[in-house]
């Protein structure tokens, strides 16, 4: 059974369309932050009716154990993580995990990873025959056949990943762009031309932390992905940079990176986010979804905005 509506029918319309999919709210729970979708449901007060989609933990073709510890470290206004894509493999996710998820209550999207074009394509092929409604592509993985160069740092290589997956699935593809790329707009353009149906902007920044007593890096992998409120200004800027090319091709943006308050959500919507990604903020406020939606609703009522989609991209130029 579907959960009761979050608001009365007279409330502003909080639904949104993304890559041809209709989301009941613009909130999307980000990959790696809610496991494979079942862990977060144990939180009392959480409802799948609050979210438009849940992105599953990053998945590779074969099982992976991940990086050595430490793998998570809190930083001022943020968090470093270097989990290393620990996961049981795509086939296990489809056979053992997906059948247990409540697909009638919200949508579930896969997050595909690989170390070669062939692996990306095979993961896409496996998820094509599954109940996930979309596949997010993590192009921040290193290409082992090219000396470990990260796909996401080379626009042409990023586009090749999209093209390989496009040939293997008919499901919507959403490319997760790296802020560490020198030209994120060019990468967006090439990925769209290669067949991406949506963009996730942004992935984590690269950072590190140091134990001054041991004089060693805190993270076992030395570097990790920086997320949380500290990265929000970068995320907003990168969405702004990407917006023009996305609009030209009628491609939606899933805005993410430090979104932890209703005000943040409104900022992300104004700059052009068709959907809103929640991640690190869920770790210290598991009930963030309901609070963000209430804040969005109150803002829309106050400004006489009938639909969330009417709020998207309303940023005024100075």
RAKAWO-V267319 format. One record per residue. N is the residue number from 0. PHI is phi in degrees with one decimal (* if undefined). PSI is psi in radians with two decimals (none if undefined). BURIAL is + if it has 9 or more other C-alpha atoms within 8 Angstrom, else -. Layout:
BEGIN
n	phi	psi	burial
N	PHI	PSI	BURIAL
N	PHI	PSI	BURIAL
END
This chain:
BEGIN
n	phi	psi	burial
0	*	2.42	-
1	-71.8	2.47	-
2	-66.5	2.61	-
3	-59.0	2.60	-
4	-56.0	2.55	-
5	-68.2	-0.60	-
6	-130.9	2.92	-
7	-68.9	2.74	-
8	-58.1	-0.41	-
9	-79.3	-0.14	-
10	-69.5	2.85	-
11	-56.6	2.62	+
12	-78.3	1.95	-
13	-94.2	0.06	+
14	-75.7	2.84	+
15	-152.0	2.71	+
16	-103.2	2.45	+
17	-145.0	2.04	+
18	53.0	0.70	+
19	83.8	-0.02	-
20	-104.5	2.51	-
21	-97.6	2.07	-
22	-101.6	2.35	+
23	-68.4	-0.46	+
24	-141.7	2.88	+
25	-78.5	-0.07	+
26	-78.8	2.30	+
27	-126.9	2.19	+
28	-82.2	2.18	+
29	-81.2	2.68	+
30	-59.0	2.37	+
31	89.3	-0.19	-
32	-102.0	-0.29	+
33	-133.3	0.51	+
34	58.9	-2.33	+
35	-103.1	0.50	+
36	97.8	-0.36	+
37	-94.6	-0.47	+
38	-60.5	-0.75	-
39	-70.0	-0.41	+
40	-68.5	-0.20	+
41	-79.0	-0.15	-
42	-76.8	2.11	-
43	-67.2	2.25	-
44	101.9	-0.20	-
45	-83.4	2.52	+
46	-138.1	2.38	-
47	-62.4	-0.34	+
48	-67.0	-0.27	+
49	-76.7	-0.35	+
50	-122.3	2.57	+
51	-82.4	-0.53	+
52	-161.9	2.70	+
53	-119.7	2.17	+
54	-93.3	2.15	+
55	-69.0	2.80	+
56	-57.5	2.56	+
57	-51.3	2.30	+
58	-125.8	2.36	+
59	-110.3	3.04	+
60	-64.7	-0.86	+
61	-106.5	2.76	-
62	-59.9	2.59	+
63	-134.8	2.48	+
64	-86.8	-0.33	-
65	88.7	-3.03	+
66	-83.1	2.87	+
67	-73.5	2.74	-
68	-74.2	2.89	-
69	-71.5	2.57	+
70	-117.7	-0.21	+
71	-137.6	2.43	+
72	-151.3	2.24	+
73	-78.6	2.37	-
74	-123.4	2.92	-
75	-55.5	2.09	-
76	59.2	0.49	-
77	-173.2	-2.95	+
78	-149.8	2.43	+
79	-100.4	2.42	+
80	-141.0	2.51	+
81	-143.2	1.17	+
82	-67.8	-0.64	+
83	85.1	0.47	-
84	58.7	0.72	+
85	-61.8	2.14	+
86	-165.1	2.80	+
87	-86.4	0.07	+
88	96.2	2.62	+
89	-61.0	-0.74	+
90	-64.7	-0.68	-
91	-65.6	-0.73	+
92	-58.0	-0.78	+
93	-71.3	-0.73	+
94	-79.3	-0.61	-
95	-110.4	-0.53	-
96	-99.2	-0.88	+
97	-58.5	-0.67	+
98	-62.6	-0.34	-
99	-93.8	-0.08	-
100	-88.7	2.60	-
101	-82.6	1.37	-
102	-67.1	-0.25	-
103	-83.7	-0.13	-
104	-105.5	-0.50	+
105	-161.0	3.07	+
106	-94.4	2.63	+
107	-123.0	2.26	+
108	-112.5	2.49	+
109	-81.9	2.78	+
110	-125.1	1.91	+
111	-96.3	2.40	+
112	-135.5	2.71	+
113	-164.5	2.88	+
114	-110.9	0.12	+
115	-157.5	2.84	+
116	-60.9	-0.68	+
117	-63.2	-0.69	-
118	-68.2	-0.76	+
119	-56.4	-0.81	+
120	-63.7	-0.69	+
121	-69.2	-0.68	+
122	-61.7	-0.74	+
123	-62.5	-0.72	+
124	-63.6	-0.70	+
125	-67.0	-0.79	+
126	-73.6	-0.30	+
127	-61.8	-0.55	+
128	-102.2	1.07	-
129	-153.9	2.94	-
130	-81.0	0.02	-
131	-63.5	2.53	+
132	-97.0	-0.16	+
133	-159.3	2.89	+
134	-129.8	2.10	+
135	-88.3	2.40	+
136	-105.1	2.07	+
137	-90.5	1.78	+
138	-94.1	0.30	+
139	-89.2	0.13	+
140	-82.6	2.59	+
141	-78.0	2.47	+
142	-87.4	1.81	+
143	-65.1	-0.44	+
144	-80.7	-0.13	-
145	-121.0	0.57	-
146	76.4	0.34	-
147	87.0	0.15	-
148	-63.9	2.34	+
149	-75.0	2.28	+
150	-54.9	-0.74	+
151	-69.1	-0.29	+
152	-89.2	-0.06	+
153	-125.7	1.92	+
154	-53.7	-0.70	+
155	-68.0	-0.71	-
156	-67.9	-0.65	+
157	-60.5	-0.77	+
158	-64.7	-0.60	+
159	-64.8	-0.64	+
160	-62.5	-0.83	+
161	-59.7	-0.80	+
162	-61.4	-0.73	+
163	-63.9	-0.70	+
164	-75.0	-0.61	+
165	-59.9	-0.62	+
166	-73.6	-0.24	-
167	-107.2	-0.12	+
168	-149.9	2.66	+
169	-101.6	-0.06	-
170	-73.7	2.69	-
171	-58.3	2.37	+
172	-108.9	2.33	+
173	-123.5	1.98	+
174	-89.0	2.21	+
175	-91.2	1.94	+
176	-88.9	2.51	+
177	-90.2	2.35	+
178	-74.1	-0.19	+
179	-81.9	-0.08	-
180	-74.1	2.41	+
181	-67.3	-0.52	-
182	-138.0	1.49	-
183	-67.6	-0.56	+
184	-67.2	-0.68	+
185	-67.5	-0.71	-
186	-61.8	-0.74	+
187	-59.5	-0.79	+
188	-60.1	-0.84	+
189	-66.6	-0.66	+
190	-67.7	-0.67	+
191	-63.7	-0.78	+
192	-65.8	-0.45	-
193	-82.9	-0.16	+
194	123.1	0.19	+
195	-72.2	2.36	+
196	-95.8	-0.19	+
197	-162.1	2.93	+
198	-129.7	2.38	+
199	-102.2	2.11	+
200	-134.6	1.91	+
201	-128.5	2.92	+
202	-79.6	3.14	+
203	-69.6	2.72	+
204	-83.7	2.78	+
205	-89.3	2.30	+
206	-151.0	3.11	+
207	-150.6	2.88	+
208	-136.1	2.67	+
209	-127.2	2.35	-
210	-87.3	1.88	+
211	-73.8	-0.38	-
212	-76.6	-0.76	-
213	-85.0	-0.29	-
214	59.0	0.76	-
215	-136.2	2.76	-
216	-63.3	2.48	+
217	-71.1	-0.77	+
218	-76.7	2.28	+
219	-59.5	-0.50	+
220	-88.2	0.11	+
221	74.1	-1.01	-
222	-108.8	2.83	+
223	-150.6	3.07	+
224	-89.2	2.19	+
225	-90.3	2.20	+
226	-133.2	3.14	+
227	100.6	-3.10	+
228	-53.7	-0.50	+
229	-60.3	-0.46	+
230	-96.6	-0.04	+
231	-57.3	-0.79	+
232	-60.1	-0.62	-
233	-67.1	-0.76	-
234	-60.2	-0.80	+
235	-60.8	-0.73	+
236	-65.7	-0.74	-
237	-67.8	-0.63	+
238	-64.2	-0.76	+
239	-59.2	-0.72	+
240	-66.3	-0.57	+
241	-87.4	-0.37	+
242	-56.8	-0.76	+
243	-62.1	-0.83	-
244	-69.3	-0.59	+
245	-65.9	-0.77	+
246	-61.6	-0.73	+
247	-56.9	-0.63	-
248	-103.4	0.14	-
249	57.2	0.78	-
250	-109.2	2.25	+
251	-80.8	2.73	+
252	-115.0	2.27	+
253	-93.7	1.77	+
254	-80.1	2.35	+
255	-157.9	2.73	+
256	125.7	1.52	+
257	85.1	0.26	+
258	-79.5	1.92	+
259	-134.1	-0.04	+
260	-139.4	2.86	+
261	-57.7	-0.69	+
262	-59.9	-0.73	-
263	-58.4	-0.80	+
264	-58.6	-0.74	+
265	-65.4	-0.71	+
266	-60.7	-0.79	+
267	-63.7	-0.67	+
268	-65.6	-0.81	+
269	-59.9	-0.64	+
270	-80.1	-0.17	+
271	125.9	0.38	+
272	-90.2	1.95	+
273	-69.9	-0.45	+
274	-138.7	2.79	+
275	-123.5	2.12	+
276	-92.8	2.25	+
277	-110.1	2.29	+
278	-138.3	-1.67	+
279	-56.1	-0.62	+
280	-58.1	-0.47	+
281	-67.6	-0.40	+
282	-68.3	-0.62	-
283	-106.8	-0.12	-
284	-143.5	1.46	-
285	-62.0	-0.32	+
286	-99.2	0.40	+
287	-61.4	-0.61	+
288	-56.9	-0.90	+
289	-62.4	-0.65	+
290	-67.1	-0.72	+
291	-65.1	-0.75	+
292	-64.5	-0.70	+
293	-63.8	-0.74	+
294	-64.0	-0.69	+
295	-61.9	-0.82	+
296	-60.5	-0.82	+
297	-61.3	-0.70	-
298	-64.7	-0.76	-
299	-66.1	-0.68	+
300	-64.2	-0.77	+
301	-63.3	-0.56	-
302	-105.5	0.19	-
303	56.3	0.83	-
304	-106.2	2.04	+
305	-78.5	-0.56	+
306	-131.6	2.55	+
307	-57.4	-0.70	+
308	-62.5	-0.40	+
309	-75.1	-0.35	+
310	-80.8	-0.48	+
311	-64.2	2.19	+
312	77.5	0.30	+
313	-80.9	0.15	+
314	-59.2	2.22	-
315	-90.4	2.35	-
316	-80.3	2.44	-
317	-67.6	none	-
END
